[in-house]
């Protein structure tokens, strides 16, 4: 099981989102920045996480379902997207960063990259 390193620090929590309130970028190809892990926690319903080997891949190399009461970890710079599996799904994301690295940007832009290079 993928683990967030013990020395990484919690840097940001999103609000709880549902299918109407979640940023659309989460449902498209994006990644966490270097030195940042994301932890997606599902409170109700279920989320499917698709991980991709690179920015241009169309076939996932990771496909997991995160059920209510569980969480999934996305490692730094892992391209991914999510899909909500029930109409009543709600979830949030916490971000953890290497304390020895200065992150740039604000809000989600500080920890998430949605631009393919």
N, CA, C and O atoms as a GROMACS GRO file, in nm:
protein
  468
    1UNK      N    1   0.084  -0.119   0.000
    1UNK     CA    2   0.000   0.000   0.000
    1UNK      C    3   0.088   0.125   0.000
    1UNK      O    4   0.186   0.133   0.075
    2UNK      N    5   0.054   0.221  -0.082
    2UNK     CA    6   0.127   0.347  -0.092
    2UNK      C    7   0.110   0.426   0.037
    2UNK      O    8  -0.001   0.437   0.089
    3UNK      N    9   0.219   0.481   0.087
    3UNK     CA   10   0.215   0.557   0.212
    3UNK      C   11   0.277   0.694   0.191
    3UNK      O   12   0.372   0.710   0.114
    4UNK      N   13   0.223   0.791   0.262
    4UNK     CA   14   0.280   0.925   0.263
    4UNK      C   15   0.398   0.922   0.360
    4UNK      O   16   0.383   0.873   0.472
    5UNK      N   17   0.514   0.973   0.320
    5UNK     CA   18   0.629   0.971   0.411
    5UNK      C   19   0.598   1.041   0.544
    5UNK      O   20   0.528   1.142   0.547
    6UNK      N   21   0.649   0.987   0.652
    6UNK     CA   22   0.620   1.039   0.786
    6UNK      C   23   0.661   1.184   0.804
    6UNK      O   24   0.597   1.256   0.880
    7UNK      N   25   0.766   1.228   0.736
    7UNK     CA   26   0.812   1.364   0.755
    7UNK      C   27   0.734   1.467   0.674
    7UNK      O   28   0.754   1.587   0.693
    8UNK      N   29   0.647   1.424   0.584
    8UNK     CA   30   0.570   1.519   0.503
    8UNK      C   31   0.467   1.587   0.592
    8UNK      O   32   0.414   1.527   0.686
    9UNK      N   33   0.437   1.714   0.560
    9UNK     CA   34   0.345   1.791   0.643
    9UNK      C   35   0.215   1.820   0.567
    9UNK      O   36   0.214   1.837   0.445
   10UNK      N   37   0.107   1.826   0.643
   10UNK     CA   38  -0.024   1.858   0.586
   10UNK      C   39  -0.024   2.005   0.547
   10UNK      O   40   0.003   2.091   0.631
   11UNK      N   41  -0.053   2.034   0.420
   11UNK     CA   42  -0.046   2.173   0.373
   11UNK      C   43  -0.182   2.232   0.337
   11UNK      O   44  -0.198   2.354   0.339
   12UNK      N   45  -0.279   2.147   0.303
   12UNK     CA   46  -0.407   2.200   0.257
   12UNK      C   47  -0.514   2.092   0.263
   12UNK      O   48  -0.487   1.975   0.240
   13UNK      N   49  -0.636   2.134   0.296
   13UNK     CA   50  -0.754   2.050   0.286
   13UNK      C   51  -0.856   2.120   0.198
   13UNK      O   52  -0.875   2.241   0.208
   14UNK      N   53  -0.919   2.045   0.111
   14UNK     CA   54  -1.026   2.103   0.030
   14UNK      C   55  -1.155   2.098   0.111
   14UNK      O   56  -1.162   2.030   0.214
   15UNK      N   57  -1.257   2.169   0.066
   15UNK     CA   58  -1.391   2.150   0.125
   15UNK      C   59  -1.441   2.010   0.088
   15UNK      O   60  -1.380   1.941   0.006
   16UNK      N   61  -1.551   1.970   0.146
   16UNK     CA   62  -1.617   1.848   0.102
   16UNK      C   63  -1.692   1.880  -0.027
   16UNK      O   64  -1.765   1.979  -0.034
   17UNK      N   65  -1.672   1.797  -0.128
   17UNK     CA   66  -1.732   1.820  -0.258
   17UNK      C   67  -1.827   1.707  -0.295
   17UNK      O   68  -1.817   1.595  -0.244
   18UNK      N   69  -1.922   1.739  -0.385
   18UNK     CA   70  -2.009   1.638  -0.446
   18UNK      C   71  -2.004   1.660  -0.596
   18UNK      O   72  -1.922   1.738  -0.646
   19UNK      N   73  -2.093   1.592  -0.670
   19UNK     CA   74  -2.083   1.601  -0.816
   19UNK      C   75  -2.111   1.741  -0.870
   19UNK      O   76  -2.064   1.775  -0.978
   20UNK      N   77  -2.187   1.823  -0.796
   20UNK     CA   78  -2.214   1.958  -0.841
   20UNK      C   79  -2.104   2.057  -0.802
   20UNK      O   80  -2.081   2.155  -0.873
   21UNK      N   81  -2.036   2.031  -0.692
   21UNK     CA   82  -1.942   2.131  -0.639
   21UNK      C   83  -1.795   2.100  -0.666
   21UNK      O   84  -1.710   2.189  -0.652
   22UNK      N   85  -1.763   1.978  -0.704
   22UNK     CA   86  -1.622   1.943  -0.728
   22UNK      C   87  -1.568   2.016  -0.850
   22UNK      O   88  -1.639   2.028  -0.951
   23UNK      N   89  -1.444   2.066  -0.844
   23UNK     CA   90  -1.385   2.131  -0.961
   23UNK      C   91  -1.379   2.034  -1.079
   23UNK      O   92  -1.341   1.917  -1.064
   24UNK      N   93  -1.417   2.082  -1.195
   24UNK     CA   94  -1.419   1.997  -1.315
   24UNK      C   95  -1.281   1.941  -1.349
   24UNK      O   96  -1.271   1.835  -1.410
   25UNK      N   97  -1.175   2.011  -1.309
   25UNK     CA   98  -1.039   1.964  -1.338
   25UNK      C   99  -1.011   1.828  -1.275
   25UNK      O  100  -0.927   1.753  -1.326
   26UNK      N  101  -1.079   1.795  -1.166
   26UNK     CA  102  -1.056   1.665  -1.102
   26UNK      C  103  -1.100   1.548  -1.189
   26UNK      O  104  -1.051   1.436  -1.174
   27UNK      N  105  -1.191   1.575  -1.281
   27UNK     CA  106  -1.245   1.470  -1.368
   27UNK      C  107  -1.168   1.460  -1.500
   27UNK      O  108  -1.205   1.383  -1.589
   28UNK      N  109  -1.061   1.538  -1.511
   28UNK     CA  110  -0.977   1.536  -1.631
   28UNK      C  111  -0.833   1.503  -1.589
   28UNK      O  112  -0.800   1.503  -1.471
   29UNK      N  113  -0.751   1.477  -1.686
   29UNK     CA  114  -0.609   1.441  -1.666
   29UNK      C  115  -0.538   1.553  -1.591
   29UNK      O  116  -0.531   1.665  -1.641
   30UNK      N  117  -0.484   1.527  -1.473
   30UNK     CA  118  -0.405   1.624  -1.397
   30UNK      C  119  -0.310   1.547  -1.306
   30UNK      O  120  -0.317   1.425  -1.297
   31UNK      N  121  -0.221   1.618  -1.239
   31UNK     CA  122  -0.133   1.551  -1.144
   31UNK      C  123  -0.104   1.639  -1.025
   31UNK      O  124  -0.130   1.760  -1.027
   32UNK      N  125  -0.050   1.579  -0.920
   32UNK     CA  126  -0.002   1.657  -0.809
   32UNK      C  127   0.140   1.702  -0.845
   32UNK      O  128   0.210   1.636  -0.922
   33UNK      N  129   0.179   1.813  -0.788
   33UNK     CA  130   0.311   1.866  -0.817
   33UNK      C  131   0.420   1.779  -0.753
   33UNK      O  132   0.392   1.692  -0.671
   34UNK      N  133   0.543   1.805  -0.793
   34UNK     CA  134   0.657   1.736  -0.733
   34UNK      C  135   0.655   1.760  -0.582
   34UNK      O  136   0.624   1.869  -0.536
   35UNK      N  137   0.689   1.656  -0.507
   35UNK     CA  138   0.701   1.663  -0.361
   35UNK      C  139   0.568   1.676  -0.289
   35UNK      O  140   0.565   1.712  -0.171
   36UNK      N  141   0.455   1.646  -0.357
   36UNK     CA  142   0.322   1.658  -0.296
   36UNK      C  143   0.244   1.528  -0.315
   36UNK      O  144   0.233   1.477  -0.426
   37UNK      N  145   0.190   1.476  -0.206
   37UNK     CA  146   0.099   1.361  -0.210
   37UNK      C  147  -0.043   1.412  -0.188
   37UNK      O  148  -0.065   1.506  -0.111
   38UNK      N  149  -0.139   1.351  -0.255
   38UNK     CA  150  -0.279   1.378  -0.230
   38UNK      C  151  -0.344   1.259  -0.162
   38UNK      O  152  -0.314   1.144  -0.195
   39UNK      N  153  -0.434   1.286  -0.066
   39UNK     CA  154  -0.510   1.179   0.000
   39UNK      C  155  -0.658   1.210  -0.020
   39UNK      O  156  -0.710   1.304   0.039
   40UNK      N  157  -0.725   1.131  -0.102
   40UNK     CA  158  -0.866   1.148  -0.131
   40UNK      C  159  -0.946   1.061  -0.034
   40UNK      O  160  -0.930   0.939  -0.031
   41UNK      N  161  -1.031   1.126   0.046
   41UNK     CA  162  -1.114   1.056   0.146
   41UNK      C  163  -1.260   1.062   0.104
   41UNK      O  164  -1.313   1.170   0.078
   42UNK      N  165  -1.323   0.946   0.098
   42UNK     CA  166  -1.463   0.938   0.057
   42UNK      C  167  -1.550   0.925   0.181
   42UNK      O  168  -1.534   0.832   0.259
   43UNK      N  169  -1.642   1.018   0.198
   43UNK     CA  170  -1.732   1.018   0.313
   43UNK      C  171  -1.860   0.939   0.285
   43UNK      O  172  -1.915   0.873   0.373
   44UNK      N  173  -1.906   0.947   0.160
   44UNK     CA  174  -2.029   0.878   0.120
   44UNK      C  175  -2.016   0.842  -0.027
   44UNK      O  176  -1.956   0.917  -0.104
   45UNK      N  177  -2.073   0.729  -0.066
   45UNK     CA  178  -2.066   0.687  -0.206
   45UNK      C  179  -1.934   0.620  -0.237
   45UNK      O  180  -1.878   0.548  -0.154
   46UNK      N  181  -1.884   0.643  -0.357
   46UNK     CA  182  -1.758   0.582  -0.401
   46UNK      C  183  -1.697   0.663  -0.514
   46UNK      O  184  -1.768   0.727  -0.592
   47UNK      N  185  -1.564   0.660  -0.521
   47UNK     CA  186  -1.487   0.730  -0.625
   47UNK      C  187  -1.397   0.629  -0.693
   47UNK      O  188  -1.331   0.549  -0.627
   48UNK      N  189  -1.393   0.634  -0.826
   48UNK     CA  190  -1.296   0.555  -0.901
   48UNK      C  191  -1.178   0.646  -0.935
   48UNK      O  192  -1.195   0.755  -0.988
   49UNK      N  193  -1.058   0.598  -0.902
   49UNK     CA  194  -0.933   0.670  -0.929
   49UNK      C  195  -0.863   0.600  -1.044
   49UNK      O  196  -0.837   0.480  -1.038
   50UNK      N  197  -0.834   0.676  -1.149
   50UNK     CA  198  -0.758   0.625  -1.262
   50UNK      C  199  -0.620   0.692  -1.259
   50UNK      O  200  -0.612   0.815  -1.263
   51UNK      N  201  -0.514   0.614  -1.252
   51UNK     CA  202  -0.378   0.666  -1.258
   51UNK      C  203  -0.317   0.635  -1.394
   51UNK      O  204  -0.344   0.530  -1.452
   52UNK      N  205  -0.236   0.727  -1.445
   52UNK     CA  206  -0.177   0.713  -1.578
   52UNK      C  207  -0.024   0.724  -1.570
   52UNK      O  208   0.027   0.798  -1.486
   53UNK      N  209   0.048   0.653  -1.654
   53UNK     CA  210   0.194   0.654  -1.647
   53UNK      C  211   0.258   0.787  -1.687
   53UNK      O  212   0.371   0.815  -1.646
   54UNK      N  213   0.187   0.869  -1.766
   54UNK     CA  214   0.243   0.998  -1.806
   54UNK      C  215   0.131   1.089  -1.854
   54UNK      O  216   0.015   1.050  -1.858
   55UNK      N  217   0.167   1.211  -1.892
   55UNK     CA  218   0.070   1.314  -1.930
   55UNK      C  219  -0.009   1.278  -2.055
   55UNK      O  220  -0.122   1.324  -2.072
   56UNK      N  221   0.048   1.197  -2.143
   56UNK     CA  222  -0.018   1.167  -2.269
   56UNK      C  223  -0.088   1.031  -2.274
   56UNK      O  224  -0.155   0.999  -2.372
   57UNK      N  225  -0.073   0.952  -2.169
   57UNK     CA  226  -0.133   0.818  -2.167
   57UNK      C  227  -0.285   0.828  -2.166
   57UNK      O  228  -0.343   0.914  -2.099
   58UNK      N  229  -0.348   0.738  -2.240
   58UNK     CA  230  -0.495   0.732  -2.239
   58UNK      C  231  -0.546   0.608  -2.167
   58UNK      O  232  -0.663   0.601  -2.130
   59UNK      N  233  -0.458   0.510  -2.148
   59UNK     CA  234  -0.494   0.388  -2.076
   59UNK      C  235  -0.436   0.393  -1.935
   59UNK      O  236  -0.315   0.412  -1.919
   60UNK      N  237  -0.520   0.376  -1.832
   60UNK     CA  238  -0.468   0.383  -1.695
   60UNK      C  239  -0.381   0.262  -1.660
   60UNK      O  240  -0.403   0.151  -1.708
   61UNK      N  241  -0.283   0.287  -1.574
   61UNK     CA  242  -0.205   0.177  -1.518
   61UNK      C  243  -0.249   0.149  -1.373
   61UNK      O  244  -0.203   0.053  -1.311
   62UNK      N  245  -0.339   0.234  -1.321
   62UNK     CA  246  -0.399   0.215  -1.190
   62UNK      C  247  -0.548   0.242  -1.204
   62UNK      O  248  -0.588   0.341  -1.265
   63UNK      N  249  -0.629   0.154  -1.150
   63UNK     CA  250  -0.774   0.169  -1.154
   63UNK      C  251  -0.827   0.112  -1.022
   63UNK      O  252  -0.838  -0.009  -1.007
   64UNK      N  253  -0.860   0.201  -0.928
   64UNK     CA  254  -0.909   0.153  -0.798
   64UNK      C  255  -1.039   0.224  -0.761
   64UNK      O  256  -1.064   0.337  -0.804
   65UNK      N  257  -1.120   0.156  -0.681
   65UNK     CA  258  -1.242   0.215  -0.628
   65UNK      C  259  -1.218   0.245  -0.480
   65UNK      O  260  -1.172   0.160  -0.404
   66UNK      N  261  -1.249   0.369  -0.442
   66UNK     CA  262  -1.236   0.412  -0.304
   66UNK      C  263  -1.377   0.425  -0.248
   66UNK      O  264  -1.455   0.511  -0.290
   67UNK      N  265  -1.409   0.340  -0.153
   67UNK     CA  266  -1.544   0.334  -0.096
   67UNK      C  267  -1.557   0.431   0.022
   67UNK      O  268  -1.457   0.478   0.076
   68UNK      N  269  -1.682   0.459   0.061
   68UNK     CA  270  -1.709   0.544   0.177
   68UNK      C  271  -1.634   0.490   0.299
   68UNK      O  272  -1.632   0.370   0.325
   69UNK      N  273  -1.572   0.581   0.373
   69UNK     CA  274  -1.495   0.544   0.491
   69UNK      C  275  -1.352   0.507   0.460
   69UNK      O  276  -1.277   0.471   0.552
   70UNK      N  277  -1.312   0.513   0.335
   70UNK     CA  278  -1.175   0.478   0.294
   70UNK      C  279  -1.110   0.596   0.224
   70UNK      O  280  -1.174   0.696   0.193
   71UNK      N  281  -0.979   0.582   0.200
   71UNK     CA  282  -0.907   0.686   0.128
   71UNK      C  283  -0.810   0.622   0.031
   71UNK      O  284  -0.775   0.505   0.043
   72UNK      N  285  -0.767   0.702  -0.066
   72UNK     CA  286  -0.666   0.661  -0.162
   72UNK      C  287  -0.556   0.766  -0.165
   72UNK      O  288  -0.580   0.883  -0.137
   73UNK      N  289  -0.436   0.723  -0.199
   73UNK     CA  290  -0.319   0.811  -0.204
   73UNK      C  291  -0.272   0.826  -0.348
   73UNK      O  292  -0.259   0.727  -0.421
   74UNK      N  293  -0.248   0.950  -0.388
   74UNK     CA  294  -0.190   0.978  -0.519
   74UNK      C  295  -0.049   1.033  -0.497
   74UNK      O  296  -0.033   1.135  -0.430
   75UNK      N  297   0.052   0.967  -0.552
   75UNK     CA  298   0.190   1.012  -0.529
   75UNK      C  299   0.224   1.137  -0.609
   75UNK      O  300   0.151   1.174  -0.702
   76UNK      N  301   0.333   1.203  -0.574
   76UNK     CA  302   0.375   1.321  -0.648
   76UNK      C  303   0.389   1.295  -0.798
   76UNK      O  304   0.442   1.192  -0.841
   77UNK      N  305   0.339   1.389  -0.876
   77UNK     CA  306   0.351   1.390  -1.021
   77UNK      C  307   0.285   1.271  -1.090
   77UNK      O  308   0.316   1.243  -1.206
   78UNK      N  309   0.196   1.201  -1.023
   78UNK     CA  310   0.121   1.091  -1.085
   78UNK      C  311   0.001   1.150  -1.159
   78UNK      O  312  -0.087   1.210  -1.097
   79UNK      N  313  -0.002   1.131  -1.289
   79UNK     CA  314  -0.117   1.177  -1.367
   79UNK      C  315  -0.238   1.092  -1.333
   79UNK      O  316  -0.227   0.969  -1.324
   80UNK      N  317  -0.352   1.156  -1.314
   80UNK     CA  318  -0.471   1.083  -1.273
   80UNK      C  319  -0.597   1.164  -1.302
   80UNK      O  320  -0.591   1.281  -1.339
   81UNK      N  321  -0.710   1.099  -1.283
   81UNK     CA  322  -0.841   1.163  -1.284
   81UNK      C  323  -0.933   1.078  -1.199
   81UNK      O  324  -0.901   0.964  -1.167
   82UNK      N  325  -1.048   1.135  -1.162
   82UNK     CA  326  -1.143   1.057  -1.084
   82UNK      C  327  -1.279   1.055  -1.151
   82UNK      O  328  -1.308   1.134  -1.241
   83UNK      N  329  -1.362   0.962  -1.104
   83UNK     CA  330  -1.499   0.950  -1.150
   83UNK      C  331  -1.583   0.919  -1.025
   83UNK      O  332  -1.548   0.831  -0.947
   84UNK      N  333  -1.694   0.991  -1.007
   84UNK     CA  334  -1.783   0.963  -0.895
   84UNK      C  335  -1.877   0.851  -0.936
   84UNK      O  336  -1.937   0.856  -1.044
   85UNK      N  337  -1.888   0.749  -0.852
   85UNK     CA  338  -1.963   0.629  -0.890
   85UNK      C  339  -2.109   0.630  -0.843
   85UNK      O  340  -2.188   0.547  -0.888
   86UNK      N  341  -2.144   0.722  -0.754
   86UNK     CA  342  -2.284   0.733  -0.712
   86UNK      C  343  -2.324   0.880  -0.712
   86UNK      O  344  -2.239   0.969  -0.699
   87UNK      N  345  -2.453   0.906  -0.726
   87UNK     CA  346  -2.502   1.044  -0.727
   87UNK      C  347  -2.484   1.114  -0.593
   87UNK      O  348  -2.479   1.237  -0.588
   88UNK      N  349  -2.476   1.037  -0.486
   88UNK     CA  350  -2.466   1.097  -0.352
   88UNK      C  351  -2.323   1.100  -0.298
   88UNK      O  352  -2.303   1.127  -0.179
   89UNK      N  353  -2.224   1.072  -0.382
   89UNK     CA  354  -2.085   1.072  -0.337
   89UNK      C  355  -2.043   1.210  -0.290
   89UNK      O  356  -2.070   1.310  -0.356
   90UNK      N  357  -1.976   1.213  -0.175
   90UNK     CA  358  -1.904   1.334  -0.137
   90UNK      C  359  -1.772   1.296  -0.074
   90UNK      O  360  -1.759   1.192  -0.009
   91UNK      N  361  -1.673   1.384  -0.095
   91UNK     CA  362  -1.534   1.352  -0.064
   91UNK      C  363  -1.456   1.481  -0.043
   91UNK      O  364  -1.504   1.591  -0.071
   92UNK      N  365  -1.335   1.466   0.007
   92UNK     CA  366  -1.242   1.579   0.009
   92UNK      C  367  -1.101   1.528  -0.016
   92UNK      O  368  -1.077   1.408  -0.019
   93UNK      N  369  -1.008   1.621  -0.033
   93UNK     CA  370  -0.869   1.588  -0.060
   93UNK      C  371  -0.780   1.666   0.036
   93UNK      O  372  -0.798   1.787   0.055
   94UNK      N  373  -0.685   1.596   0.095
   94UNK     CA  374  -0.582   1.658   0.178
   94UNK      C  375  -0.450   1.644   0.105
   94UNK      O  376  -0.423   1.542   0.041
   95UNK      N  377  -0.366   1.747   0.117
   95UNK     CA  378  -0.237   1.745   0.051
   95UNK      C  379  -0.126   1.750   0.155
   95UNK      O  380  -0.135   1.820   0.256
   96UNK      N  381  -0.021   1.674   0.128
   96UNK     CA  382   0.094   1.663   0.217
   96UNK      C  383   0.220   1.688   0.134
   96UNK      O  384   0.237   1.630   0.027
   97UNK      N  385   0.307   1.773   0.185
   97UNK     CA  386   0.426   1.812   0.108
   97UNK      C  387   0.553   1.790   0.187
   97UNK      O  388   0.553   1.786   0.310
   98UNK      N  389   0.661   1.775   0.112
   98UNK     CA  390   0.794   1.765   0.170
   98UNK      C  391   0.824   1.898   0.240
   98UNK      O  392   0.818   2.003   0.177
   99UNK      N  393   0.856   1.895   0.369
   99UNK     CA  394   0.880   2.020   0.442
   99UNK      C  395   1.005   2.094   0.397
   99UNK      O  396   1.023   2.212   0.431
  100UNK      N  397   1.091   2.029   0.323
  100UNK     CA  398   1.215   2.092   0.278
  100UNK      C  399   1.202   2.159   0.141
  100UNK      O  400   1.300   2.208   0.086
  101UNK      N  401   1.079   2.161   0.086
  101UNK     CA  402   1.057   2.217  -0.046
  101UNK      C  403   0.956   2.332  -0.036
  101UNK      O  404   0.855   2.320   0.032
  102UNK      N  405   0.986   2.442  -0.104
  102UNK     CA  406   0.893   2.555  -0.109
  102UNK      C  407   0.800   2.538  -0.229
  102UNK      O  408   0.846   2.526  -0.343
  103UNK      N  409   0.669   2.536  -0.203
  103UNK     CA  410   0.570   2.522  -0.310
  103UNK      C  411   0.527   2.660  -0.356
  103UNK      O  412   0.514   2.752  -0.276
  104UNK      N  413   0.504   2.673  -0.486
  104UNK     CA  414   0.460   2.800  -0.543
  104UNK      C  415   0.315   2.792  -0.583
  104UNK      O  416   0.262   2.684  -0.608
  105UNK      N  417   0.248   2.908  -0.588
  105UNK     CA  418   0.108   2.914  -0.628
  105UNK      C  419   0.019   2.937  -0.508
  105UNK      O  420   0.066   2.959  -0.397
  106UNK      N  421  -0.112   2.931  -0.534
  106UNK     CA  422  -0.211   2.950  -0.428
  106UNK      C  423  -0.322   2.848  -0.447
  106UNK      O  424  -0.348   2.804  -0.558
  107UNK      N  425  -0.388   2.812  -0.338
  107UNK     CA  426  -0.499   2.718  -0.346
  107UNK      C  427  -0.460   2.588  -0.412
  107UNK      O  428  -0.350   2.537  -0.389
  108UNK      N  429  -0.550   2.534  -0.496
  108UNK     CA  430  -0.519   2.410  -0.565
  108UNK      C  431  -0.400   2.424  -0.658
  108UNK      O  432  -0.328   2.327  -0.681
  109UNK      N  433  -0.378   2.544  -0.711
  109UNK     CA  434  -0.264   2.568  -0.799
  109UNK      C  435  -0.130   2.548  -0.730
  109UNK      O  436  -0.027   2.534  -0.796
  110UNK      N  437  -0.131   2.548  -0.598
  110UNK     CA  438  -0.008   2.527  -0.522
  110UNK      C  439   0.031   2.380  -0.520
  110UNK      O  440   0.149   2.347  -0.511
  111UNK      N  441  -0.067   2.291  -0.529
  111UNK     CA  442  -0.040   2.148  -0.514
  111UNK      C  443  -0.079   2.064  -0.634
  111UNK      O  444  -0.041   1.947  -0.642
  112UNK      N  445  -0.156   2.120  -0.728
  112UNK     CA  446  -0.206   2.045  -0.842
  112UNK      C  447  -0.165   2.110  -0.972
  112UNK      O  448  -0.164   2.233  -0.984
  113UNK      N  449  -0.130   2.028  -1.071
  113UNK     CA  450  -0.094   2.074  -1.205
  113UNK      C  451  -0.193   2.013  -1.303
  113UNK      O  452  -0.203   1.891  -1.313
  114UNK      N  453  -0.266   2.099  -1.376
  114UNK     CA  454  -0.361   2.047  -1.473
  114UNK      C  455  -0.318   2.074  -1.617
  114UNK      O  456  -0.395   2.054  -1.711
  115UNK      N  457  -0.194   2.119  -1.634
  115UNK     CA  458  -0.144   2.151  -1.768
  115UNK      C  459  -0.047   2.046  -1.817
  115UNK      O  460   0.051   2.014  -1.749
  116UNK      N  461  -0.075   1.992  -1.932
  116UNK     CA  462   0.020   1.897  -1.994
  116UNK      C  463   0.132   1.978  -2.054
  116UNK      O  464   0.110   2.081  -2.118
  117UNK      N  465   0.254   1.930  -2.035
  117UNK     CA  466   0.369   2.003  -2.090
  117UNK      C  467   0.417   1.938  -2.216
  117UNK      O  468   0.513   1.984  -2.277
   0.00000   0.00000   0.00000
